[in-house]
């Protein structure tokens, strides 16, 4: 059933943008869906291209001589339809989020009852599995901490507008006293954590994200500790 729905969506996209005519002096074909991929071919003005596939703001096209490459949305919007009208492309929608590759966000919350702010960046291997790097600062009354994590996230229902995810990862926690206290000292501990959360697609490229994580720190004196973390914020994808 899922495969039929995907095939139907793909067919509709191809039918809507079946053939476009280049109106600029040329458009560039990249080897992949991003500016980091090299340009390998140029399509000249008045030539036609066929739309095959879309990934957020990049479209896979085919030229009359069979070359296939990726074109940025900004260039495609300067082409003409078969009726000679300017091409209009829809804004990114929920289906584009499940096909994303990169995601970046800013979150705020509480770590061990102290305020926290976090930045993260993630790369999606596919619709269900992604990897993330994150950095957080925790500001307690008597200490400040920096937490760095590497996470794997599993999102079992990527096409849901409100979609749950599960995380597993490890990291490094560095804590510094903010005042001179008796017996206070700097601490640097490795950590491991598990968590769960929700992503909610809002509009265009923006996502609301909330999550809960439970941490274990592995201290050098074998006095391991457990912490809880709650945080929420906004992210964008492409």
KEKE-3310 file (N, C-alpha, C; in steps of 0.2 Angstrom, whole numbers, plus 5000, padded with zeros to 4 digits):
npx = (5004:5009:5020:5012:5006:5017:5022:5011:5011:5023:5020:5011:5018:5027:5018:5013:5024:5028:5036:5048:5053:5069:5072:5082:5099:5105:5104:5111:5116:5118:5128:5122:5109:5112:5122:5135:5138:5146:5145:5140:5135:5127:5112:5105:5097:5080:5080:5072:5067:5064:5055:5059:5060:5059:5068:5066:5072:5077:5078:5077:5081:5079:5087:5084:5093:5096:5103:5105:5102:5103:5094:5093:5079:5078:5083:5074:5062:5063:5061:5049:5033:5024:5014:5019:5020:5026:5035:5028:5032:5028:5029:5040:5034:5025:5029:5042:5050:5051:5060:5072:5089:5098:5097:5095:5095:5089:5088:5080:5080:5080:5092:5097:5090:5094:5095:5097:5104:5104:5112:5111:5115:5110:5111:5102:5101:5092:5074:5070:5081:5094:5109:5116:5125:5128:5129:5129:5126:5125:5119:5121:5117:5129:5138:5145:5142:5147:5141:5143:5137:5135:5123:5111:5096:5080:5066:5051:5039:5040:5032:5021:5013:5015:5027:5035:5051:5066:5080:5098:5114:5130:5142:5151:5154:5158:5162:5162:5166:5157:5159:5171:5172:5173:5182:5178:5180:5185:5176:5177:5168:5163:5148:5132:5116:5099:5084:5068:5056:5047:5044:5036:5030:5029:5028:5033:5050:5051:5052:5045:5052:5053:5059:5064:5078:5087:5102:5117:5132:5149:5160:5177:5180:5171:5159:5145:5133:5115:5106:5092:5085:5076:5070:5066:5062:5065:5068:5076:5076:5084)
npy = (4994:5006:5008:5010:5022:5030:5029:5034:5048:5051:5050:5060:5072:5071:5072:5085:5094:5090:5094:5107:5122:5129:5146:5155:5160:5148:5133:5124:5108:5098:5084:5079:5083:5097:5112:5108:5098:5094:5103:5096:5097:5108:5115:5122:5138:5137:5124:5109:5101:5087:5084:5073:5069:5075:5083:5092:5108:5104:5097:5083:5080:5076:5077:5080:5072:5062:5064:5065:5075:5086:5101:5117:5124:5138:5140:5133:5139:5149:5144:5139:5133:5121:5128:5141:5149:5156:5145:5138:5133:5122:5126:5118:5104:5092:5080:5082:5084:5071:5067:5074:5078:5086:5093:5107:5114:5124:5122:5124:5121:5110:5103:5092:5100:5112:5127:5126:5127:5122:5117:5109:5098:5088:5073:5064:5047:5039:5039:5035:5034:5043:5053:5063:5078:5087:5101:5108:5120:5121:5130:5132:5137:5136:5131:5128:5119:5110:5100:5088:5078:5063:5056:5043:5042:5035:5036:5030:5033:5042:5050:5055:5069:5074:5066:5053:5049:5040:5040:5036:5037:5044:5054:5068:5076:5091:5100:5115:5124:5138:5147:5149:5135:5124:5110:5109:5105:5104:5093:5080:5070:5055:5051:5042:5040:5038:5041:5049:5057:5070:5076:5089:5094:5111:5122:5125:5124:5122:5115:5109:5103:5092:5084:5071:5065:5053:5052:5044:5046:5042:5042:5045:5040:5029:5033:5034:5044:5048:5058:5069:5076:5088:5096:5108:5115:5124:5119:5118:5112:5104)
npz = (5000:5004:4995:4983:4986:4986:4973:4967:4971:4966:4952:4951:4953:4942:4932:4934:4932:4919:4907:4905:4898:4895:4900:4904:4899:4901:4911:4926:4928:4942:4950:4961:4974:4979:4983:4985:4977:4961:4946:4931:4918:4906:4902:4888:4883:4878:4876:4882:4897:4908:4922:4935:4949:4966:4979:4993:4989:4977:4961:4952:4935:4917:4902:4884:4877:4886:4898:4916:4930:4944:4948:4955:4964:4962:4949:4942:4943:4934:4922:4908:4906:4896:4891:4889:4900:4916:4927:4942:4957:4971:4989:5001:5008:5020:5015:5010:5022:5026:5017:5019:5021:5029:5045:5057:5073:5087:5105:5121:5138:5153:5163:5174:5184:5181:5171:5153:5136:5119:5104:5089:5075:5062:5051:5040:5036:5030:5029:5041:5050:5058:5061:5074:5080:5095:5105:5122:5134:5152:5165:5181:5198:5205:5197:5180:5165:5151:5138:5127:5113:5104:5094:5089:5080:5079:5069:5068:5061:5049:5041:5047:5053:5067:5074:5083:5090:5094:5104:5105:5113:5116:5126:5132:5147:5154:5169:5178:5193:5198:5209:5222:5232:5246:5244:5231:5213:5196:5184:5173:5163:5155:5146:5144:5136:5134:5125:5121:5110:5101:5085:5076:5061:5055:5045:5028:5030:5043:5060:5075:5090:5103:5118:5129:5139:5147:5157:5161:5170:5169:5181:5186:5199:5201:5205:5199:5191:5189:5177:5172:5157:5150:5135:5122:5106:5091:5074:5057:5041:5026)
capx = (5000:5014:5023:5007:5005:5023:5021:5006:5014:5029:5017:5008:5024:5030:5013:5012:5030:5031:5041:5049:5058:5074:5071:5088:5104:5107:5104:5116:5115:5123:5128:5117:5104:5115:5127:5141:5139:5149:5141:5143:5132:5123:5107:5105:5091:5075:5079:5067:5069:5059:5056:5059:5060:5060:5071:5066:5072:5081:5074:5081:5078:5082:5087:5082:5098:5096:5107:5101:5105:5099:5093:5090:5073:5078:5084:5068:5057:5065:5059:5043:5029:5023:5010:5023:5019:5031:5034:5027:5034:5025:5034:5041:5028:5027:5033:5049:5053:5053:5066:5077:5096:5101:5093:5099:5090:5091:5083:5081:5077:5082:5097:5098:5086:5097:5093:5101:5103:5108:5113:5112:5115:5109:5111:5097:5104:5086:5068:5070:5088:5098:5114:5117:5130:5125:5133:5124:5128:5121:5121:5118:5119:5136:5143:5143:5144:5147:5139:5144:5134:5134:5117:5108:5089:5076:5060:5048:5034:5042:5027:5016:5014:5018:5031:5039:5058:5069:5088:5103:5120:5135:5145:5156:5151:5163:5158:5167:5163:5157:5162:5176:5169:5177:5182:5175:5185:5183:5175:5176:5165:5159:5141:5128:5110:5093:5078:5062:5054:5042:5045:5030:5031:5025:5027:5039:5056:5052:5050:5045:5055:5053:5062:5067:5083:5090:5109:5122:5139:5154:5165:5183:5180:5166:5153:5141:5127:5110:5103:5087:5085:5070:5071:5061:5064:5064:5073:5075:5079:5085)
capy = (5000:5012:5009:5012:5029:5034:5029:5039:5054:5053:5051:5067:5077:5071:5075:5092:5097:5086:5097:5114:5125:5134:5153:5159:5158:5141:5130:5120:5101:5095:5077:5078:5088:5102:5116:5105:5093:5098:5104:5091:5098:5114:5115:5129:5141:5135:5117:5106:5096:5083:5083:5066:5068:5081:5083:5099:5113:5102:5093:5078:5081:5073:5081:5076:5067:5057:5066:5066:5078:5090:5108:5120:5127:5145:5140:5130:5144:5154:5141:5140:5127:5120:5134:5147:5152:5155:5139:5140:5127:5123:5127:5112:5101:5087:5074:5084:5083:5064:5066:5078:5076:5090:5097:5110:5117:5127:5120:5126:5116:5109:5098:5091:5105:5119:5129:5123:5129:5117:5117:5102:5097:5080:5070:5058:5042:5038:5043:5032:5034:5049:5054:5070:5080:5092:5104:5111:5124:5121:5136:5131:5142:5136:5128:5128:5113:5109:5094:5086:5072:5060:5052:5040:5043:5031:5039:5024:5035:5049:5053:5058:5076:5073:5060:5051:5047:5037:5041:5032:5040:5045:5060:5070:5081:5095:5104:5119:5127:5146:5150:5145:5131:5119:5103:5109:5104:5102:5087:5078:5063:5052:5049:5038:5042:5035:5046:5049:5064:5071:5081:5092:5099:5117:5124:5126:5120:5123:5109:5110:5097:5091:5077:5069:5060:5050:5051:5041:5049:5037:5046:5041:5037:5024:5036:5035:5048:5049:5065:5069:5082:5090:5102:5109:5121:5124:5117:5119:5106:5105)
capz = (5000:5005:4989:4979:4988:4984:4966:4965:4972:4961:4946:4951:4953:4936:4927:4935:4929:4914:4902:4906:4893:4898:4897:4905:4894:4903:4918:4927:4931:4947:4951:4967:4976:4984:4979:4986:4971:4955:4939:4926:4912:4906:4897:4884:4882:4873:4877:4886:4902:4911:4930:4937:4956:4970:4986:4996:4984:4972:4957:4947:4928:4912:4896:4878:4876:4892:4904:4922:4935:4949:4947:4961:4963:4960:4942:4938:4943:4928:4916:4906:4905:4889:4888:4889:4907:4921:4931:4949:4961:4978:4994:5004:5012:5025:5012:5010:5028:5027:5012:5021:5023:5035:5050:5062:5078:5094:5110:5127:5143:5160:5164:5181:5187:5179:5164:5147:5129:5115:5097:5086:5068:5060:5044:5039:5031:5026:5032:5048:5054:5057:5066:5076:5085:5098:5111:5126:5140:5157:5169:5188:5203:5208:5192:5173:5162:5144:5136:5120:5112:5097:5094:5083:5081:5075:5068:5065:5057:5047:5037:5052:5055:5073:5073:5088:5088:5100:5103:5109:5111:5121:5125:5137:5151:5158:5174:5181:5198:5197:5215:5226:5237:5249:5240:5224:5208:5189:5183:5166:5163:5149:5147:5139:5137:5130:5125:5117:5108:5096:5080:5073:5055:5056:5038:5024:5032:5051:5064:5082:5092:5111:5119:5136:5139:5154:5156:5166:5169:5172:5184:5187:5206:5201:5208:5193:5193:5184:5176:5168:5153:5146:5131:5117:5102:5084:5069:5050:5037:5019)
cpx = (5004:5017:5018:5006:5011:5023:5016:5008:5019:5026:5014:5013:5026:5025:5013:5018:5033:5037:5042:5054:5063:5073:5078:5093:5106:5105:5109:5113:5120:5122:5123:5113:5107:5120:5134:5143:5141:5144:5144:5140:5128:5118:5105:5098:5086:5075:5074:5070:5063:5060:5054:5057:5061:5063:5071:5066:5077:5077:5078:5077:5082:5081:5085:5087:5100:5100:5103:5105:5101:5100:5090:5084:5073:5079:5078:5063:5058:5063:5052:5039:5027:5018:5013:5022:5025:5030:5033:5028:5031:5031:5035:5036:5030:5031:5040:5053:5055:5059:5072:5084:5099:5096:5097:5094:5093:5086:5085:5077:5080:5086:5099:5096:5090:5096:5099:5099:5107:5107:5114:5112:5114:5109:5107:5100:5098:5080:5067:5076:5092:5104:5115:5123:5127:5130:5128:5128:5123:5123:5117:5120:5126:5141:5140:5146:5143:5146:5139:5141:5135:5128:5115:5100:5085:5069:5055:5042:5035:5037:5021:5018:5017:5021:5035:5046:5061:5077:5092:5110:5125:5139:5150:5154:5157:5160:5164:5163:5163:5159:5167:5173:5174:5177:5179:5181:5181:5181:5174:5174:5162:5152:5138:5121:5105:5088:5073:5059:5049:5044:5038:5032:5027:5023:5033:5045:5057:5049:5050:5047:5055:5055:5064:5072:5085:5097:5112:5129:5143:5160:5171:5184:5174:5160:5148:5135:5122:5107:5097:5087:5079:5072:5067:5064:5062:5070:5071:5078:5080:5088)
cpy = (5006:5013:5012:5020:5033:5034:5034:5046:5056:5054:5058:5072:5077:5074:5082:5096:5093:5088:5104:5116:5130:5141:5157:5156:5150:5139:5125:5113:5099:5087:5075:5084:5093:5106:5113:5100:5097:5098:5100:5093:5104:5113:5122:5132:5138:5127:5115:5101:5093:5082:5076:5065:5075:5080:5090:5104:5111:5097:5089:5079:5077:5077:5077:5071:5062:5058:5067:5070:5082:5097:5111:5124:5134:5145:5138:5135:5150:5150:5142:5134:5126:5125:5140:5151:5151:5149:5141:5133:5128:5123:5120:5110:5096:5081:5076:5083:5076:5062:5070:5075:5079:5093:5100:5114:5120:5125:5123:5121:5116:5103:5097:5097:5112:5121:5127:5126:5124:5119:5110:5103:5089:5079:5064:5053:5040:5041:5040:5033:5040:5049:5061:5071:5086:5095:5108:5115:5123:5126:5135:5137:5142:5133:5130:5122:5114:5102:5093:5079:5070:5055:5049:5040:5039:5035:5034:5027:5042:5053:5056:5065:5077:5066:5058:5049:5044:5038:5037:5036:5041:5052:5062:5076:5085:5100:5108:5123:5135:5150:5146:5142:5126:5112:5103:5108:5103:5095:5086:5071:5061:5050:5045:5040:5038:5041:5045:5056:5064:5077:5083:5096:5105:5119:5125:5122:5120:5117:5111:5103:5097:5084:5077:5064:5059:5049:5047:5044:5044:5041:5041:5038:5032:5027:5038:5039:5047:5056:5064:5076:5082:5096:5102:5115:5120:5122:5118:5113:5108:5099)
cpz = (5000:4998:4983:4980:4985:4976:4963:4965:4967:4954:4945:4950:4945:4931:4928:4932:4923:4910:4904:4901:4897:4895:4899:4900:4895:4910:4919:4931:4936:4948:4957:4969:4981:4980:4980:4980:4965:4950:4934:4919:4912:4900:4894:4884:4876:4873:4882:4891:4905:4918:4931:4945:4960:4977:4989:4990:4978:4968:4952:4940:4923:4906:4890:4876:4881:4898:4910:4927:4939:4948:4953:4959:4960:4952:4939:4938:4937:4922:4914:4905:4898:4886:4888:4895:4911:4925:4938:4952:4968:4983:4997:5008:5017:5021:5011:5016:5029:5022:5014:5022:5029:5039:5055:5067:5084:5099:5116:5132:5150:5160:5171:5185:5186:5172:5159:5141:5125:5108:5094:5078:5067:5053:5044:5034:5027:5030:5039:5052:5052:5062:5068:5080:5088:5104:5115:5132:5146:5162:5176:5192:5205:5203:5185:5170:5154:5142:5129:5118:5105:5098:5088:5085:5076:5075:5064:5060:5054:5043:5041:5053:5062:5074:5079:5086:5095:5098:5108:5108:5117:5120:5131:5140:5155:5162:5177:5187:5196:5203:5218:5232:5240:5245:5233:5219:5201:5188:5175:5166:5157:5151:5142:5141:5132:5130:5121:5116:5103:5091:5077:5067:5056:5049:5035:5027:5040:5054:5071:5085:5100:5112:5127:5135:5146:5153:5162:5164:5172:5174:5186:5194:5206:5204:5203:5195:5187:5183:5172:5164:5149:5141:5125:5113:5095:5080:5062:5047:5030:5016)
residu = (UNK:UNK:UNK:UNK:UNK:UNK:UNK:UNK:UNK:UNK:UNK:UNK:UNK:UNK:UNK:UNK:UNK:UNK:UNK:UNK:UNK:UNK:UNK:UNK:UNK:UNK:UNK:UNK:UNK:UNK:UNK:UNK:UNK:UNK:UNK:UNK:UNK:UNK:UNK:UNK:UNK:UNK:UNK:UNK:UNK:UNK:UNK:UNK:UNK:UNK:UNK:UNK:UNK:UNK:UNK:UNK:UNK:UNK:UNK:UNK:UNK:UNK:UNK:UNK:UNK:UNK:UNK:UNK:UNK:UNK:UNK:UNK:UNK:UNK:UNK:UNK:UNK:UNK:UNK:UNK:UNK:UNK:UNK:UNK:UNK:UNK:UNK:UNK:UNK:UNK:UNK:UNK:UNK:UNK:UNK:UNK:UNK:UNK:UNK:UNK:UNK:UNK:UNK:UNK:UNK:UNK:UNK:UNK:UNK:UNK:UNK:UNK:UNK:UNK:UNK:UNK:UNK:UNK:UNK:UNK:UNK:UNK:UNK:UNK:UNK:UNK:UNK:UNK:UNK:UNK:UNK:UNK:UNK:UNK:UNK:UNK:UNK:UNK:UNK:UNK:UNK:UNK:UNK:UNK:UNK:UNK:UNK:UNK:UNK:UNK:UNK:UNK:UNK:UNK:UNK:UNK:UNK:UNK:UNK:UNK:UNK:UNK:UNK:UNK:UNK:UNK:UNK:UNK:UNK:UNK:UNK:UNK:UNK:UNK:UNK:UNK:UNK:UNK:UNK:UNK:UNK:UNK:UNK:UNK:UNK:UNK:UNK:UNK:UNK:UNK:UNK:UNK:UNK:UNK:UNK:UNK:UNK:UNK:UNK:UNK:UNK:UNK:UNK:UNK:UNK:UNK:UNK:UNK:UNK:UNK:UNK:UNK:UNK:UNK:UNK:UNK:UNK:UNK:UNK:UNK:UNK:UNK:UNK:UNK:UNK:UNK:UNK:UNK:UNK:UNK:UNK:UNK:UNK:UNK:UNK:UNK:UNK:UNK)
# end
